[in-house]
């Protein structure tokens, strides 16, 4: 009703009373707003360069500093995030051109036929990727006397730091009253400092329990889902058996 009254009052300010008054109308500013689309011109090569720059100046330097602070050999649990998974060697992408794949295989002294198709060359790269890929952070930790254990893809429930991070965020959300970035940052540091050794122990026990339960489920699944083998002799088919059943009926 407020919008309609404003429209009526605005139309009544017309200086000529004899002219026909327009019907009240209102145009929502949300309907006239056009969101700007920021298109980027980055191709796969540029994306790889940007990702490596971010990895070099942030992730790698932080990881080295963390390794230097460890007093004894440790096992580091890590997920498969893109910034954790930079490879030592750049393998051709799945959409790489045939000439690029051939050039890469030649540099690696891997024999291939010039008659092989792009799909066949990509399959070669795929097989090599499964056996020869090495992660930069894993190799860096190994040189400094530590070992990196990577979680299976899409299994964040095995990462106990996810529960610690949830505890920190929950504490920040409970105490946040100013809703300002300075206050949130202060609360975050306080929440991180409040994490105790007992909190870590409980999270470790919880993740170990989840892993044991999933392992038992996997064993039961292998027992229940036994392979079904169908043997069809020459000259026999399922259609012939169906015809025989119809004749009997």
SULQUIRA-V96957 format. One record per helix or strand. SS is the DSSP state (hx for helix, st for strand). FROM is the first residue (numbers start at 0). LEN is the number of residues. If there is no record, write none. Layout:
ss: [SS SS]
from: [FROM FROM]
len: [LEN LEN]
This chain:
ss: [hx hx hx st hx st hx hx st hx st hx hx hx hx hx]
from: [1 28 43 74 81 86 97 117 134 135 146 155 159 180 196 237]
len: [10 4 26 4 3 1 10 15 1 8 4 3 16 13 28 11]
